[in-house]
């Protein structure tokens, strides 16, 4: 399917009366498999209708070899309650490094208004092809979070003596941060970069809205999972732990907070199991 996109306008989209900013989290389920030897490598593109034309606003990262992606990249949009803001979410299978959408296989799309997502907080809908028919069993889930709390959290994380997962090397660890959703399921908030060939990674500091990580409640439990990156998308589980922002804020430059990374399956099997490494909160600052 050919996609032609108008360039984004230079100024802000919508009127000057902005109620608040809204953060949209995107997941896909049972996406079409467009690759012969592996699974699709999907990414999601967000469009907004401006003067009768679809304007591209942003794109997620590409999820390698994954028909059920949870994208770490969030879409942040100014929400104008007095306007009908029409959005379109289109998914593609990345085939080349090109930024041109017609170079990639179309996996389906879904259109609605921003107000519909905000009022529902979370929606799951069928993806449609260009002819209006369902894109196989493909579904999209969109969750909205109003960024009414201006506070942000900056975290600096490291690891020590993580489990070795690669046969001929060490591990390529990265972290994923989750918060509990209203439906009781864990929801991906942030994914760090991958640090190659090490059991003692030091990740770059990162900043996210506090409301994104814990709904502004510093006592709310969050979950952190450590994986060993694999280029085919089949990342190996190293371990996990639960904590809170309040607990992580105990970390200071001179006295970092150390948290055990636990693999529950190993914990059950091995009597002398201690942990699968230590995750270190070097610093945690809310501002």
N, C-alpha and C positions, 0 to 999 in steps of 0.2 A: 504494500500500500504506500503510495507516494504521500509524503508529508511536506507541505509548504507552510512556512512559519513567518509571520511578520516580525520585524525586529522590535524588541522591547522599547517602549517609549522612554525618553530621557528622564522625565520626571516621575514622581510616585504615581502608581496606578490607583485610580479612584479619586474621590473627593478629598478635601482637606479635613473633613470631620471623621477622624479615626477613633473608633471606640477603644480598640486595643489591638495588640498583635496576637496572632493565633499560630501555634506550632502544630503542624500536621505530620503524623507518623504513618508510614506506609508499609503494609505487608502484602504479599501475594500468596495465593494458594492454588495448587494444581495447575500451574501455568502450562501453556502449550510447549511441547518439546520440539524445537526447531532444528536441533543439532543431531547429526546422524550417529556419531561415535560417542557422544556424551550428552549431557542435559543442556538446556538453554542457559545463557548467561544474561539474566534480565537486568534492566535498569528502568526506572520510572521517570517520565517527563511530565512536569506540571505546566498546563496552559491556563490562561485566563482570557475570557472574551472581552476585547476592547474595541469599541466602535464596529461591532459585527465581525471582527477577525480574531482568530486564536493567536495569542501572543505567548511565546514560551517564557516562563518565569524562572524555572530552575530544573535541575536533574539530580537524581540520587546517584550514588556510586553503583558500580556493576557487581552483582552477586554471581560469582563464578559457579557454574555447574549446579544450579539450584532452582528447582521448580516451586519452592515454598520460601521465598526470600523475606527476611525482615531487614529492611534498609535502615542503616544507622543514620544516614543523612536525613535531616528534618527540613520540611518546607516551612518557612515563616512568612506569613502574609498579614498585611494590615486589614483588619476587619471593619467594614463600614456597615452599621446596622440599617442605614436608610437606603442602601443600594442592593440591587440583586447582582451578586458577584458570581458569574458563571465560571466554573472550573472544569477542566478536563484532565484526567489522569491517563496517560498512555504508556503502555509497557512495550519494550522492545528487547529482542535478543541481540546482544552486541556481537557482531561478526568481524568488525574491523576497528581500527583506532580512529576512524573518521567521526567527526562531530555531526555530519549530515545524517539526518534520521532515515532518509531513503536508502542509506547503505546498510541498514539493520533490519532484521525480520520483525514484523509487527506481531505482537502477542495479544493485543486487545486493549480496549479503553473503556472508561466509565466517566460520565459527565453528571454534574449536579451543581447546586449552589453552595457557596461557603456557609451560608446561614443554615442549610440543612445539616451539614456536618457538625457545626457548632452546637445546634440545638440537640442533636442526637448524641454528641460526644464521641460515639464510635459507630461506624456503619460497615457492613460487609455486603458487597454487591457483585453480581455477575459481570465479567468482562465481555465486551461485545466486539465483534469484528466490524470491518467497514460496511458490510452488507446488513448490519443490524442483528446478525445471528450470534449466539453464544460462542465464545472462543474456547471450545471444548468445555472442560469443567473448571476453567480458570475463574478465580475470584480475586477481588481486591478488598482489603480492610484498611479503612482510614480512621485514625483516632485524632481528635482535636484537643489541644490543651491551651487554654487562654493564658497568656503570659502577663497576668495582672500583677504578679510580684516581680519587682525589678531586680531583686537580688540575684547574684551569680555565685557559683562555687568554682574555685580553681583548685585542681588536684595535681599533685606530683607523685607518681607511682613508680615502684621498682619491684624486682623479684629477686629471690635468692634460693639457689639449690632446687630449682624446679625439676620435675621429673623429665628424664630424657625420653623423647618419643620417636626420634628419627634413628633408623637403623645404622646409618653411616655418619651420623653427625650428632648434634645436640638437639635442641628444639628451636622453633621459631615462634616464640610466644606473643600472644596479644590478649587483651582483656576486653570483656563485655560487661557493661553495667545495666542492671535491670531494676525496675520498680514494679510493685504490684498494681495491676490495673483494677478497675471497678468490677471486672468480671472474675477476679481472682487469679487471672493468668499473669505471668511475668511478662513485662513489656520492655523491649530493648530501648535504652536511652542513649548509650554512647558506646562506640567501639574504638579502641586505641589503634595506633599503627602497629605493624608487625616488626619485632626486633629479631633479626636473623642470627642463627647459629650461636645461641647462648642459653645458659640455664640461669643467668644472673642479669636479666634485662633491666634497663632504665628507660622508661617511656617519657616522651615529651610531656610537659605540663599541658593541661587542657582546661578550658572553661566552658561550662554549660549553665543555662538558667537553673536556679535552685528549684523552681517549680517543676521543671522537666525531670529532675533527678528524684525528687521526693515530695512533690506537690507542696513544697514550702514547709513541710513538717520535718524538722531535723531529727526527730525521734523515730520516724518511720523506717522500717527495715528495708534495705536494698540488698540485691544479690550481685555478687561479682563472680564471673566465671573466667577461668584462664584456659585458653586453647593453644595448641600447637598448630600453626598454619600449614596447610597443604595446598599446593597450587591447583589441585583438582577440585577444591571446595570441600573435600572430606576432612575437615579440621578435627584433630584428635583432642579429646577432653583431657585436661591435666587435673583440674580441681576447681573448687568453688568455696565461697564462704558468704555469710550474711553479716551485715553491719549497718550502721546508721551514720548520717552526716555528723551528728553530735559526737559519736565515738571517733570518727575520723578526724574531727577538729581537735582532738587531744594531741594529734601529731604536731610536733614543733621541729624547727630546723635542727636543734641540738639533740632532740629526742624523738625520732620517728616512731610511728606506730607499726607494730608487726602483727600480721594476721595469718593464721595457718590456712593454707590452701588444701582442701580435703577432697579426695576422691572417694565417695561413699562405697563404691563397689570394692575398692582395694581395702577400705576400712573394715568391711565385713569379712573379707577373705583372709586377711593377714592379721594374726594376733599381735605381732610386734609393730604394726603400722603406726607411724607417727603422723606424717603428713606428706603431701606431694610438693612441698616447697613452702616458702614464706613469701607473702605479698606485703610489701612495705609501703605505707603511706608516708612519704617524705614530708609533705606539707599539705594542708587543707585549709583554705581560707574562703570565708563567705563575705561578700562585700556588696 
